[in-house]
Amino acid sequence: MIPFSSTQGFHQENVMKNHVLAIALSAAALGGCVSYESKTSLTNPTATGVASLIGNWASASATVIPAPSTCVDFKWNATEQTGSSAKGSFSATCAGDLKVQGTASGTLSGTTIAWSANGTAVSPTVPTCAITLTGTAELTATSIRVPYNGNTCLGPVSGVEVLNKK
C-alpha cells in the first residue's frame, strides 16, 4: 500500500480543478468561434388582419392641384372595424378644386382591399355635388397603394394614390 498524505490530496484536488477550468475556458473559446445569425423580414403589416387598416392614412405625395380627371391629397381616418371590414372619414381634392368630404370603407382579403368612398364635393365655382370613388387597393407593411375610378359633377376621375399610415 502506498501511503497517502494530506498534501497529495490537496495537490490532486487542485490539478482536478485546473483541468475543469481549462476545459470550461476551451469550450468558451470555441463557442466564441461559432457564430449565430438571425434574420427577420417584415413583409406584412405589423398589425394583423383588418386591425392593420385602423388609424390615419394620408397621401404620400405632396399636395398639388389635381388635373381635371384626377384626385389628390387622400386622407382616410379608419375608426371602425367589423369582421374583415374597416370604415371611417375620407377627404380628397378632385377634378381641379372640388374639396371632397365623406366616408370610405374597405374589405380586406389577404393584402387586397376592395374599397369605396362616397362624399360631397364643394367648390367656389360649382354647386355642391355627390362624388363616388371605388377601387381595389394593395396593403403593404407601411402603405396602401390605391388605384381609383369615380364620378364627380365635373366628370369622371381615375388614378393611383399611395397612402402612408400617420
Phi, psi and omega in degrees: 000141180264129180293144183244123179256161181292333178287329176294318179298318178296318179296314180296323179294318179293320178299317180296316179297319179296321178296316179297317179297318179297319179295317180297316179294321177298317179296319180294319180294317178294323178298327178291338180276343180267132180249155178234129182236132178235129178237138174235152180224127177267110177243351179241162177302152180292324172277158182251153176059211184295337177301334179292343179274337186294134178130188181266131178236142179214154179305138179284330183280157178294151179292124177225163175284125183286154172295163181302340183248018182226172174230150178220178174056047177293140172222130179226121176252092182280113186242344183239140175223141174214130180056242180254016183244153174222148176211163180178190182286152184219144172213157178194171171240126185232156170046053178096273184226026176279116177269116186259134173228135178179212179233153175225147177221154179215148176243122184269132174223103187071244176247010180259137181237114170277122188225162174207154177224140176229137181197186178243135180251139176234150180206152177294339185253351185227141175298161178305137180215160179278150176221142176229141176226144176217164176174180175237112185259166180236124180269129173245187181296330185230358184207171172234123176270119191242091168288143182216156171222148179188181180230139174233174177291348177260002178123183183287152175227152176199160179163197178221130174239150174247124179254136175251146177287133182257000000 
